[in-house]
Structure formats: C-alpha cells, structure tokens
C-alpha cells in the first residue's frame, strides 16, 4: 500500500472503529478561553454564563490509552487548582475532524462499572503527515469535581 495522506487517514479511521470507544467531548468556551488555563470565567460571558464550557456534548469515537501515573508528561506545566485531583493520566487519540483543544473535557464511561470519568485535555498534539493533520493525540488528566 502506498504511503499517502488519504491511505493513512483511512487506516487511522479503521483503528478507531476497531479499537476505539464512544466518548463525549465538551468544549471549552471559546469566548472565555483567552483568559488563561484556570482563570475564573466571567459570570457575564454570553456564551457560557461563567461555566467555562459549552452546553453541548459531542459524541466521538476515540482510542484510549492508559499511560501510567500523573506527572509523566514531558514539558508539561503542572499547576492544579482546588478541585483537580491528581490521578492517572491517559492519552486519547481521535480523528483530525474532531479539532479538540487544550482545556476541553472528555466524558468517558467505564464499560464494566458504567461510571463516568471526566478528563481534561492537558495537551492537544497534532499528528501531521504531508503537512495535514492526520489525527490528534490528547494528553489528559482526570478532572474531579466537574459537573456532568
Ligand atoms: Zn464563556
């Protein structure tokens, strides 16, 4: 098989179908996101009303990979406010069209316990081929205390 952007994209899509799981993505409010990672969101924000996240949950298929203990991300600034408990970190991989960004939340349901875990995207890394985004690699931390 020749190595082309489209071939790789098709292969990645197949990996998502075969090995991925359905999760929900809740995006950070784009109106508030300029105010810093853990800044207080303004109560008068017309987009989110001060919540800091949009109301809509978007469903995507992502590949989840546990990568061990918290704090293992290279070049990551570890600043955690009250309410964020250090837990196990993980990667999510998703397709180019998802367009995730730093600070977005991922709601992940455990298939055996049905319990939800909320992850916060700590780093959204583009993986490119031929100068186009092939997929995203999201370094995530468990976020405790987030409203579902
Ligand atoms: Zn807002």
Backbone and ligand atoms as CSV (ligand in chain L), in Angstrom:
chain,resi,resn,atom,element,x,y,z
A,1,UNK,N,N,0.850,-1.201,0.000
A,1,UNK,CA,C,0.000,0.000,0.000
A,1,UNK,C,C,0.882,1.246,0.000
A,2,UNK,N,N,0.561,2.150,-0.849
A,2,UNK,CA,C,1.380,3.366,-0.922
A,2,UNK,C,C,1.099,4.257,0.278
A,3,UNK,N,N,2.116,5.006,0.623
A,3,UNK,CA,C,2.014,5.876,1.767
A,3,UNK,C,C,1.493,7.235,1.305
A,4,UNK,N,N,0.252,7.465,1.570
A,4,UNK,CA,C,-0.316,8.764,1.219
A,4,UNK,C,C,-1.149,9.242,2.396
A,5,UNK,N,N,-1.430,10.519,2.402
A,5,UNK,CA,C,-2.257,11.071,3.468
A,5,UNK,C,C,-3.584,10.333,3.554
A,6,UNK,N,N,-4.211,10.123,2.401
A,6,UNK,CA,C,-5.530,9.510,2.416
A,6,UNK,C,C,-5.490,8.058,2.902
A,7,UNK,N,N,-4.445,7.334,2.490
A,7,UNK,CA,C,-4.312,5.950,2.960
A,7,UNK,C,C,-4.131,5.878,4.463
A,8,UNK,N,N,-3.276,6.758,4.978
A,8,UNK,CA,C,-3.036,6.753,6.422
A,8,UNK,C,C,-4.288,7.155,7.179
A,9,UNK,N,N,-5.006,8.100,6.631
A,9,UNK,CA,C,-6.230,8.561,7.263
A,9,UNK,C,C,-7.271,7.431,7.307
A,10,UNK,N,N,-7.356,6.703,6.214
A,10,UNK,CA,C,-8.276,5.565,6.147
A,10,UNK,C,C,-7.887,4.503,7.160
A,11,UNK,N,N,-6.586,4.272,7.293
A,11,UNK,CA,C,-6.110,3.287,8.269
A,11,UNK,C,C,-6.420,3.739,9.683
A,12,UNK,N,N,-6.205,5.016,9.954
A,12,UNK,CA,C,-6.486,5.518,11.291
A,12,UNK,C,C,-7.977,5.415,11.605
A,13,UNK,N,N,-8.795,5.705,10.608
A,13,UNK,CA,C,-10.243,5.591,10.790
A,13,UNK,C,C,-10.625,4.150,11.154
A,14,UNK,N,N,-9.996,3.188,10.489
A,14,UNK,CA,C,-10.280,1.779,10.775
A,14,UNK,C,C,-9.846,1.411,12.197
A,15,UNK,N,N,-8.711,1.949,12.629
A,15,UNK,CA,C,-8.260,1.700,14.010
A,15,UNK,C,C,-9.292,2.231,15.003
A,16,UNK,N,N,-9.834,3.410,14.717
A,16,UNK,CA,C,-10.853,3.984,15.597
A,16,UNK,C,C,-12.077,3.078,15.679
A,17,UNK,N,N,-12.506,2.565,14.533
A,17,UNK,CA,C,-13.685,1.699,14.505
A,17,UNK,C,C,-13.414,0.395,15.247
A,18,UNK,N,N,-12.233,-0.179,15.029
A,18,UNK,CA,C,-11.915,-1.484,15.621
A,18,UNK,C,C,-11.536,-1.385,17.093
A,19,UNK,N,N,-10.867,-0.315,17.490
A,19,UNK,CA,C,-10.291,-0.258,18.836
A,19,UNK,C,C,-10.742,0.950,19.643
A,20,UNK,N,N,-11.571,1.777,19.059
A,20,UNK,CA,C,-11.983,2.979,19.761
A,20,UNK,C,C,-13.196,2.753,20.639
A,21,UNK,N,N,-13.566,3.773,21.372
A,21,UNK,CA,C,-14.777,3.737,22.188
A,21,UNK,C,C,-15.467,5.087,22.066
A,22,UNK,N,N,-16.763,5.069,22.320
A,22,UNK,CA,C,-17.513,6.319,22.235
A,22,UNK,C,C,-17.324,7.132,23.507
A,23,UNK,N,N,-16.989,8.382,23.334
A,23,UNK,CA,C,-16.864,9.306,24.457
A,23,UNK,C,C,-17.589,10.597,24.083
A,24,UNK,N,N,-17.771,11.448,25.069
A,24,UNK,CA,C,-18.345,12.764,24.798
A,24,UNK,C,C,-17.284,13.833,25.002
A,25,UNK,N,N,-17.290,14.782,24.093
A,25,UNK,CA,C,-16.371,15.912,24.180
A,25,UNK,C,C,-17.171,17.159,24.538
A,26,UNK,N,N,-16.716,17.852,25.573
A,26,UNK,CA,C,-17.331,19.127,25.937
A,26,UNK,C,C,-16.271,20.201,25.773
A,27,UNK,N,N,-16.528,21.119,24.876
A,27,UNK,CA,C,-15.505,22.104,24.527
A,27,UNK,C,C,-15.481,23.262,25.509
A,28,UNK,N,N,-14.294,23.753,25.722
A,28,UNK,CA,C,-14.138,24.976,26.495
A,28,UNK,C,C,-14.796,26.116,25.758
A,29,UNK,N,N,-15.344,27.031,26.508
A,29,UNK,CA,C,-15.960,28.202,25.909
A,29,UNK,C,C,-14.901,29.004,25.159
A,30,UNK,N,N,-15.161,29.246,23.889
A,30,UNK,CA,C,-14.159,29.951,23.091
A,30,UNK,C,C,-14.087,31.433,23.453
A,31,UNK,N,N,-15.141,31.964,24.042
A,31,UNK,CA,C,-15.122,33.368,24.446
A,31,UNK,C,C,-14.284,33.566,25.701
A,32,UNK,N,N,-14.226,32.548,26.537
A,32,UNK,CA,C,-13.501,32.652,27.808
A,32,UNK,C,C,-12.071,32.149,27.725
A,33,UNK,N,N,-11.769,31.391,26.686
A,33,UNK,CA,C,-10.532,30.617,26.710
A,33,UNK,C,C,-9.278,31.480,26.624
A,34,UNK,N,N,-9.437,32.749,26.355
A,34,UNK,CA,C,-8.260,33.613,26.282
A,34,UNK,C,C,-7.799,34.067,27.663
A,35,UNK,N,N,-8.569,33.741,28.677
A,35,UNK,CA,C,-8.268,34.295,29.984
A,35,UNK,C,C,-7.345,33.412,30.816
A,36,UNK,N,N,-6.834,32.344,30.231
A,36,UNK,CA,C,-5.874,31.510,30.946
A,36,UNK,C,C,-6.454,30.178,31.355
A,37,UNK,N,N,-5.561,29.250,31.614
A,37,UNK,CA,C,-5.947,27.859,31.803
A,37,UNK,C,C,-6.948,27.687,32.946
A,38,UNK,N,N,-6.663,28.259,34.070
A,38,UNK,CA,C,-7.524,28.038,35.223
A,38,UNK,C,C,-8.070,29.348,35.761
A,39,UNK,N,N,-8.185,30.290,34.868
A,39,UNK,CA,C,-8.745,31.571,35.269
A,39,UNK,C,C,-10.213,31.407,35.613
A,40,UNK,N,N,-10.717,32.265,36.437
A,40,UNK,CA,C,-12.159,32.283,36.688
A,40,UNK,C,C,-12.859,32.772,35.434
A,41,UNK,N,N,-13.920,32.099,35.095
A,41,UNK,CA,C,-14.642,32.503,33.898
A,41,UNK,C,C,-15.593,33.634,34.261
A,42,UNK,N,N,-15.682,34.626,33.430
A,42,UNK,CA,C,-16.532,35.766,33.753
A,42,UNK,C,C,-18.011,35.388,33.792
A,43,UNK,N,N,-18.689,35.811,34.838
A,43,UNK,CA,C,-20.101,35.471,35.006
A,43,UNK,C,C,-20.972,36.025,33.889
A,44,UNK,N,N,-20.492,37.097,33.271
A,44,UNK,CA,C,-21.310,37.737,32.255
A,44,UNK,C,C,-20.987,37.239,30.844
A,45,UNK,N,N,-20.247,36.124,30.749
A,45,UNK,CA,C,-19.958,35.581,29.420
A,45,UNK,C,C,-21.264,35.167,28.743
A,46,UNK,N,N,-21.477,35.676,27.550
A,46,UNK,CA,C,-22.732,35.385,26.854
A,46,UNK,C,C,-22.761,33.961,26.297
A,47,UNK,N,N,-21.599,33.391,26.116
A,47,UNK,CA,C,-21.532,32.034,25.558
A,47,UNK,C,C,-21.858,30.976,26.610
A,48,UNK,N,N,-21.282,31.102,27.765
A,48,UNK,CA,C,-21.342,30.007,28.739
A,48,UNK,C,C,-21.895,30.433,30.098
A,49,UNK,N,N,-22.136,31.695,30.308
A,49,UNK,CA,C,-22.675,32.154,31.576
A,49,UNK,C,C,-21.733,31.961,32.749
A,50,UNK,N,N,-20.453,31.849,32.451
A,50,UNK,CA,C,-19.462,31.736,33.515
A,50,UNK,C,C,-19.072,30.309,33.843
A,51,UNK,N,N,-19.675,29.347,33.147
A,51,UNK,CA,C,-19.340,27.944,33.406
A,51,UNK,C,C,-17.968,27.609,32.821
A,52,UNK,N,N,-17.647,28.232,31.707
A,52,UNK,CA,C,-16.352,27.997,31.076
A,52,UNK,C,C,-16.372,26.926,30.005
A,53,UNK,N,N,-17.506,26.244,29.873
A,53,UNK,CA,C,-17.645,25.191,28.866
A,53,UNK,C,C,-18.978,25.353,28.150
A,54,UNK,N,N,-19.003,24.914,26.917
A,54,UNK,CA,C,-20.257,24.971,26.181
A,54,UNK,C,C,-21.225,23.938,26.744
A,55,UNK,N,N,-22.510,24.124,26.449
A,55,UNK,CA,C,-23.535,23.223,26.970
A,55,UNK,C,C,-23.557,21.881,26.243
A,56,UNK,N,N,-23.188,21.908,24.977
A,56,UNK,CA,C,-23.366,20.731,24.132
A,56,UNK,C,C,-22.293,19.678,24.363
A,57,UNK,N,N,-22.710,18.436,24.443
A,57,UNK,CA,C,-21.767,17.318,24.447
A,57,UNK,C,C,-21.739,16.724,23.044
A,58,UNK,N,N,-20.538,16.568,22.511
A,58,UNK,CA,C,-20.389,15.979,21.182
A,58,UNK,C,C,-19.859,14.565,21.330
A,59,UNK,N,N,-20.458,13.668,20.577
A,59,UNK,CA,C,-20.062,12.262,20.673
A,59,UNK,C,C,-19.020,11.930,19.601
A,60,UNK,N,N,-17.924,11.311,20.046
A,60,UNK,CA,C,-16.874,10.904,19.109
A,60,UNK,C,C,-16.359,9.536,19.499
A,61,UNK,N,N,-15.781,8.873,18.526
A,61,UNK,CA,C,-15.078,7.630,18.801
A,61,UNK,C,C,-13.598,7.951,18.963
A,62,UNK,N,N,-13.056,7.564,20.107
A,62,UNK,CA,C,-11.642,7.809,20.371
A,62,UNK,C,C,-10.982,6.543,20.877
A,63,UNK,N,N,-9.698,6.494,20.701
A,63,UNK,CA,C,-8.899,5.401,21.242
A,63,UNK,C,C,-8.284,5.894,22.549
A,64,UNK,N,N,-8.509,5.118,23.618
A,64,UNK,CA,C,-7.975,5.499,24.913
A,64,UNK,C,C,-6.774,4.637,25.254
A,65,UNK,N,N,-5.754,5.270,25.787
A,65,UNK,CA,C,-4.562,4.529,26.182
A,65,UNK,C,C,-4.078,5.032,27.537
A,66,UNK,N,N,-4.098,4.129,28.504
A,66,UNK,CA,C,-3.591,4.487,29.834
A,66,UNK,C,C,-2.069,4.536,29.770
A,67,UNK,N,N,-1.502,5.558,30.340
A,67,UNK,CA,C,-0.041,5.695,30.245
A,67,UNK,C,C,0.639,5.848,31.600
A,68,UNK,N,N,-0.011,5.391,32.638
A,68,UNK,CA,C,0.688,5.385,33.917
A,68,UNK,C,C,0.354,6.573,34.778
A,69,UNK,N,N,1.239,6.872,35.692
A,69,UNK,CA,C,0.905,7.832,36.726
A,69,UNK,C,C,0.970,9.270,36.246
A,70,UNK,N,N,0.278,10.072,36.979
A,70,UNK,CA,C,0.239,11.507,36.752
A,70,UNK,C,C,1.631,12.119,36.824
A,71,UNK,N,N,1.836,13.110,36.048
A,71,UNK,CA,C,3.088,13.847,36.144
A,71,UNK,C,C,4.147,13.344,35.191
A,72,UNK,N,N,3.742,12.411,34.339
A,72,UNK,CA,C,4.731,11.832,33.449
A,72,UNK,C,C,4.824,12.548,32.108
A,73,UNK,N,N,3.990,13.570,31.905
A,73,UNK,CA,C,4.054,14.256,30.622
A,73,UNK,C,C,5.317,15.111,30.544
A,74,UNK,N,N,6.057,14.976,29.497
A,74,UNK,CA,C,7.230,15.825,29.336
A,74,UNK,C,C,6.809,17.258,29.008
A,75,UNK,N,N,7.551,18.191,29.488
A,75,UNK,CA,C,7.336,19.605,29.171
A,75,UNK,C,C,5.942,20.097,29.519
A,76,UNK,N,N,5.376,19.532,30.569
A,76,UNK,CA,C,4.044,19.951,30.960
A,76,UNK,C,C,4.119,20.744,32.253
A,77,UNK,N,N,3.503,21.872,32.233
A,77,UNK,CA,C,3.440,22.688,33.435
A,77,UNK,C,C,2.361,22.125,34.348
A,78,UNK,N,N,2.730,21.798,35.562
A,78,UNK,CA,C,1.758,21.201,36.475
A,78,UNK,C,C,1.255,22.234,37.466
A,79,UNK,N,N,0.167,22.841,37.117
A,79,UNK,CA,C,-0.484,23.790,38.001
A,79,UNK,C,C,-1.921,23.318,38.159
A,80,UNK,N,N,-2.288,22.954,39.361
A,80,UNK,CA,C,-3.613,22.408,39.554
A,80,UNK,C,C,-4.351,23.203,40.617
A,81,UNK,N,N,-5.502,23.679,40.311
A,81,UNK,CA,C,-6.290,24.424,41.286
A,81,UNK,C,C,-7.058,23.478,42.194
A,82,UNK,N,N,-7.675,24.009,43.180
A,82,UNK,CA,C,-8.550,23.227,44.041
A,82,UNK,C,C,-9.609,22.540,43.191
A,83,UNK,N,N,-9.888,21.314,43.484
A,83,UNK,CA,C,-10.911,20.603,42.739
A,83,UNK,C,C,-10.347,19.697,41.676
A,84,UNK,N,N,-9.080,19.847,41.377
A,84,UNK,CA,C,-8.453,18.941,40.425
A,84,UNK,C,C,-7.551,18.003,41.210
A,85,UNK,N,N,-7.900,16.729,41.173
A,85,UNK,CA,C,-7.153,15.753,41.944
A,85,UNK,C,C,-6.250,14.981,40.991
A,86,UNK,N,N,-5.035,14.853,41.400
A,86,UNK,CA,C,-4.100,14.144,40.537
A,86,UNK,C,C,-4.468,12.674,40.480
A,87,UNK,N,N,-4.571,12.164,39.313
A,87,UNK,CA,C,-4.933,10.762,39.149
A,87,UNK,C,C,-4.111,10.166,38.043
A,88,UNK,N,N,-4.709,9.204,37.394
A,88,UNK,CA,C,-3.949,8.537,36.366
A,88,UNK,C,C,-4.158,9.289,35.057
A,89,UNK,N,N,-3.097,9.474,34.362
A,89,UNK,CA,C,-3.193,10.158,33.087
A,89,UNK,C,C,-3.471,9.183,31.972
A,90,UNK,N,N,-3.948,9.705,30.867
A,90,UNK,CA,C,-4.127,8.822,29.725
A,90,UNK,C,C,-4.061,9.636,28.439
A,91,UNK,N,N,-3.905,8.938,27.382
A,91,UNK,CA,C,-3.989,9.531,26.062
A,91,UNK,C,C,-5.323,9.176,25.441
A,92,UNK,N,N,-5.881,10.120,24.722
A,92,UNK,CA,C,-6.953,9.805,23.789
A,92,UNK,C,C,-6.443,10.152,22.396
A,93,UNK,N,N,-6.783,9.302,21.448
A,93,UNK,CA,C,-6.459,9.560,20.054
A,93,UNK,C,C,-7.773,9.745,19.298
A,94,UNK,N,N,-7.826,10.747,18.461
A,94,UNK,CA,C,-9.058,10.955,17.702
A,94,UNK,C,C,-8.750,11.516,16.322
A,95,UNK,N,N,-9.758,11.497,15.496
A,95,UNK,CA,C,-9.555,11.850,14.094
A,95,UNK,C,C,-9.425,13.358,13.895
A,96,UNK,N,N,-8.855,13.720,12.781
A,96,UNK,CA,C,-8.484,15.113,12.507
A,96,UNK,C,C,-9.664,16.072,12.626
A,97,UNK,N,N,-10.852,15.604,12.221
A,97,UNK,CA,C,-12.019,16.480,12.161
A,97,UNK,C,C,-12.537,16.901,13.537
A,98,UNK,N,N,-12.120,16.208,14.570
A,98,UNK,CA,C,-12.643,16.498,15.912
A,98,UNK,C,C,-12.215,17.886,16.381
A,99,UNK,N,N,-11.008,18.291,16.017
A,99,UNK,CA,C,-10.479,19.609,16.378
A,99,UNK,C,C,-10.578,19.914,17.877
A,100,UNK,N,N,-10.014,19.043,18.693
A,100,UNK,CA,C,-10.023,19.296,20.137
A,100,UNK,C,C,-9.008,20.371,20.485
A,101,UNK,N,N,-9.128,20.915,21.682
A,101,UNK,CA,C,-8.124,21.879,22.102
A,101,UNK,C,C,-7.891,21.799,23.605
A,102,UNK,N,N,-6.842,22.439,23.995
A,102,UNK,CA,C,-6.447,22.471,25.390
A,102,UNK,C,C,-7.605,22.919,26.269
A,103,UNK,N,N,-7.849,22.178,27.350
A,103,UNK,CA,C,-8.888,22.569,28.290
A,103,UNK,C,C,-10.237,21.930,28.033
A,104,UNK,N,N,-10.426,21.302,26.871
A,104,UNK,CA,C,-11.689,20.598,26.620
A,104,UNK,C,C,-11.823,19.422,27.590
A,105,UNK,N,N,-13.062,19.009,27.814
A,105,UNK,CA,C,-13.318,17.870,28.696
A,105,UNK,C,C,-13.755,16.658,27.882
A,106,UNK,N,N,-13.327,15.483,28.328
A,106,UNK,CA,C,-13.751,14.221,27.715
A,106,UNK,C,C,-14.461,13.398,28.778
A,107,UNK,N,N,-15.701,13.010,28.501
A,107,UNK,CA,C,-16.501,12.200,29.409
A,107,UNK,C,C,-16.433,10.762,28.928
A,108,UNK,N,N,-15.895,9.927,29.775
A,108,UNK,CA,C,-15.589,8.552,29.405
A,108,UNK,C,C,-16.300,7.604,30.367
A,109,UNK,N,N,-17.145,6.736,29.822
A,109,UNK,CA,C,-17.883,5.794,30.667
A,109,UNK,C,C,-17.199,4.432,30.681
A,110,UNK,N,N,-16.939,3.933,31.879
A,110,UNK,CA,C,-16.348,2.605,32.023
A,110,UNK,C,C,-17.370,1.553,31.606
A,111,UNK,N,N,-16.981,0.665,30.703
A,111,UNK,CA,C,-17.947,-0.281,30.144
A,111,UNK,C,C,-18.368,-1.346,31.155
A,112,UNK,N,N,-17.570,-1.588,32.165
A,112,UNK,CA,C,-17.969,-2.621,33.142
A,112,UNK,C,C,-18.672,-2.033,34.364
A,113,UNK,N,N,-18.253,-0.853,34.825
A,113,UNK,CA,C,-18.890,-0.277,36.022
A,113,UNK,C,C,-19.941,0.774,35.676
A,114,UNK,N,N,-19.951,1.221,34.429
A,114,UNK,CA,C,-20.827,2.298,33.954
A,114,UNK,C,C,-20.529,3.650,34.612
A,115,UNK,N,N,-19.447,3.740,35.348
A,115,UNK,CA,C,-19.088,5.005,35.971
A,115,UNK,C,C,-18.421,5.937,34.970
A,116,UNK,N,N,-18.720,7.227,35.150
A,116,UNK,CA,C,-18.143,8.221,34.255
A,116,UNK,C,C,-16.867,8.805,34.856
A,117,UNK,N,N,-15.896,8.993,34.016
A,117,UNK,CA,C,-14.692,9.713,34.398
A,117,UNK,C,C,-14.570,10.918,33.475
A,118,UNK,N,N,-14.250,12.049,34.068
A,118,UNK,CA,C,-14.064,13.258,33.272
A,118,UNK,C,C,-12.571,13.543,33.155
A,119,UNK,N,N,-12.122,13.669,31.936
A,119,UNK,CA,C,-10.726,14.003,31.670
A,119,UNK,C,C,-10.645,15.417,31.122
A,120,UNK,N,N,-9.555,16.071,31.445
A,120,UNK,CA,C,-9.294,17.389,30.880
A,120,UNK,C,C,-8.110,17.275,29.930
A,121,UNK,N,N,-8.258,17.867,28.766
A,121,UNK,CA,C,-7.175,17.821,27.787
A,121,UNK,C,C,-6.053,18.761,28.243
A,122,UNK,N,N,-4.932,18.170,28.522
A,122,UNK,CA,C,-3.768,18.898,29.001
A,122,UNK,C,C,-2.885,19.349,27.848
A,123,UNK,N,N,-2.838,18.512,26.838
A,123,UNK,CA,C,-2.119,18.852,25.618
A,123,UNK,C,C,-2.865,18.252,24.448
A,124,UNK,N,N,-3.093,19.048,23.430
A,124,UNK,CA,C,-3.697,18.548,22.194
A,124,UNK,C,C,-2.638,18.626,21.109
A,125,UNK,N,N,-2.078,17.473,20.797
A,125,UNK,CA,C,-0.958,17.427,19.857
A,125,UNK,C,C,-1.437,16.982,18.481
A,126,UNK,N,N,-1.172,17.792,17.498
A,126,UNK,CA,C,-1.489,17.424,16.118
A,126,UNK,C,C,-0.453,16.435,15.614
A,127,UNK,N,N,-0.924,15.377,14.991
A,127,UNK,CA,C,-0.003,14.485,14.292
A,127,UNK,C,C,-0.244,14.688,12.807
A,128,UNK,N,N,0.791,15.144,12.144
A,128,UNK,CA,C,0.635,15.524,10.743
A,128,UNK,C,C,1.346,14.556,9.798
A,129,UNK,N,N,0.815,14.486,8.621
A,129,UNK,CA,C,1.511,13.823,7.530
A,129,UNK,C,C,1.269,14.654,6.281
A,130,UNK,N,N,2.326,14.900,5.552
A,130,UNK,CA,C,2.187,15.674,4.322
A,130,UNK,C,C,1.552,17.042,4.626
A,131,UNK,N,N,1.961,17.611,5.745
A,131,UNK,CA,C,1.558,18.948,6.212
A,131,UNK,C,C,0.071,19.078,6.573
A,132,UNK,N,N,-0.633,17.953,6.603
A,132,UNK,CA,C,-2.034,17.995,7.040
A,132,UNK,C,C,-2.219,17.188,8.314
A,133,UNK,N,N,-3.185,17.563,9.116
A,133,UNK,CA,C,-3.431,16.844,10.369
A,133,UNK,C,C,-4.005,15.468,10.047
A,134,UNK,N,N,-3.316,14.449,10.560
A,134,UNK,CA,C,-3.744,13.072,10.335
A,134,UNK,C,C,-4.649,12.613,11.486
A,135,UNK,N,N,-4.201,12.913,12.718
A,135,UNK,CA,C,-5.008,12.611,13.885
A,135,UNK,C,C,-4.511,13.451,15.048
A,136,UNK,N,N,-5.225,13.356,16.153
A,136,UNK,CA,C,-4.860,14.087,17.367
A,136,UNK,C,C,-4.467,13.129,18.461
A,137,UNK,N,N,-3.464,13.523,19.189
A,137,UNK,CA,C,-3.022,12.788,20.369
A,137,UNK,C,C,-3.236,13.707,21.565
A,138,UNK,N,N,-4.178,13.328,22.443
A,138,UNK,CA,C,-4.570,14.184,23.553
A,138,UNK,C,C,-4.023,13.641,24.864
A,139,UNK,N,N,-3.137,14.388,25.474
A,139,UNK,CA,C,-2.648,14.016,26.809
A,139,UNK,C,C,-3.645,14.576,27.812
A,140,UNK,N,N,-4.218,13.677,28.630
A,140,UNK,CA,C,-5.319,14.080,29.509
A,140,UNK,C,C,-5.036,13.723,30.961
A,141,UNK,N,N,-5.633,14.507,31.837
A,141,UNK,CA,C,-5.603,14.247,33.270
A,141,UNK,C,C,-7.030,14.054,33.753
A,142,UNK,N,N,-7.183,13.257,34.778
A,142,UNK,CA,C,-8.508,13.113,35.373
A,142,UNK,C,C,-8.898,14.414,36.049
A,143,UNK,N,N,-10.092,14.849,35.760
A,143,UNK,CA,C,-10.603,16.066,36.344
A,143,UNK,C,C,-11.724,15.695,37.311
A,144,UNK,N,N,-11.510,15.950,38.568
A,144,UNK,CA,C,-12.539,15.628,39.562
A,144,UNK,C,C,-13.402,16.856,39.807
A,145,UNK,N,N,-14.622,16.603,40.159
A,145,UNK,CA,C,-15.482,17.698,40.572
A,145,UNK,C,C,-16.139,18.459,39.434
A,146,UNK,N,N,-16.027,17.942,38.228
A,146,UNK,CA,C,-16.688,18.608,37.114
A,146,UNK,C,C,-18.160,18.221,37.065
A,147,UNK,N,N,-18.986,19.177,36.825
A,147,UNK,CA,C,-20.412,18.893,36.684
A,147,UNK,C,C,-20.648,18.098,35.422
A,148,UNK,N,N,-21.436,17.053,35.525
A,148,UNK,CA,C,-21.705,16.242,34.347
A,148,UNK,C,C,-22.804,16.840,33.481
L,1,ZN,ZN,ZN,-17.612,31.729,28.349
